Amino acid sequence: MNNVIYNYLIKNFFKIFFYITLIFYCFGLILNLFEEIEFFKNLNVNISLPLILTAIYIPSMIISIMPFIVFISSMWFMMKIRNNKDLLTLKVFGFSNVKIFLILAFLSFLLGWALLFFMNPITSTMSKYYEKTKSEYSRDIDHLISFNKNGLWIKENVESKIRIISADKASEFDLINVTIYHLDNKSKLINKIFAKKAYIKDFEWVLFDVTKITPNKDLLQKDKFEKLLIKSTYNYEKINSLFKNFNTISFLNLLLNYNSLIENGYNKNFLSQSLHTMLSLPFYLFLMTALAAIFTMNNLRKSNNFRLITLGLITCILTFYLKDLSIALGQTGKISLTLGIWAPVIILSFFTCIGVLQINEK
C-alpha cells in the first residue's frame, strides 16, 4: 500500500509541476518573441530565427525562476489533495503532514540536483548559441568587445578615430600586456602603444611603462613614458557587465574548471557568485516546498483558495526580494558574497522549521 501512495504522490506532483512549467514556458515564449522581433525587424532574416532564439533562451530563464515554479506546483498539489479529501485519506493510512511534506520536499531537492547536472549543461550550450547569434546580428558594430583564450579584445570609436585594444589577461582593475592601435577612418595607422599594465577602474585609463610608436613619413618615432592617460568608453565595471551572463557557463564547467576560468581572466567574484547560486538551488526548492506546505496543510477544511494563493505569492515575492537584497549586500562588500547568497537559505530554514513543527501538530 505504501508503494501505491508513494507512486500517487510522485506521479501527481510531477504532473502538476510539468503543467506549471509548460505554462511559464509558453508565457516566456510569447513575451520574449516580441523582444526578438523588435531586435530583428530591420534585418533581413527569416521569421523562424526570432522564434528559434526565443525557444532556446527560455529554458535558462525557467531554471532561474525554478523556486517560484516549484512553490506554485507544491501549493497547487497540496491544495488539491486537501480539497478533494485525499489528504484525509492519506492520514488514515498513517501519512502525517510532515511525512507528506518530506516526500515532496525531497523530490524538489532531487529535482534541483537533476537540473544542475543534466539540464544546466544543455541550457548553457543553448545560451552560448543565443549570445553568439545575437552578437553576429548586433547593429552596434562600432563598439565591440571579445574575451576568449587569446585574451581581451576591444574596438571602439573615440575622437573620430578607431581604437583597437588587446590585452593578454585581466587582473582585478588591471589589464596586463596591453597593445593599443589608433587608426584613422581609412584604417591607416596613427600610432601604436605598448604598455605593461593598464589601470581601468575609471573611464580614464592609466597606462604604465609605455612605449608609443608613431609613423613619421618613412620613419617610426618611438617615445617612452612611465605613465600615460587615455580616455575610453569602457571601464572595469562596464567591461565586467558584458560578461555577467553566467547562463553560458554550466554548473559542471564551474565545478571542474573553476581555477582554470580564473586563470583565463574571468572575475573570481562573479564565478563564485554563479557557483554558490547554483549550489543553493536544490536547497531553495526544498524550502519553497516547505513554505507551500506551511500555507496549505494547517487544517483539513476547504478555505478561500484565492486568498491563500495571494498570500503565498506575496511571501514568495518577499523571499525573492530578500535573496536579491542579500546578494546585493554581498556584491557591495557589506557582507561576504558567499554569506550574501546563503543567508536567505539559513533564514528560511529557521522559519520553515518552526512552521513544519506547527503543521505536524495538526
Order of alpha helices (4+ residues) and beta strands (2+ residues): alpha-alpha-alpha-alpha-alpha-alpha-beta-beta-beta-beta-beta-beta-beta-alpha-alpha-alpha-alpha-alpha-alpha
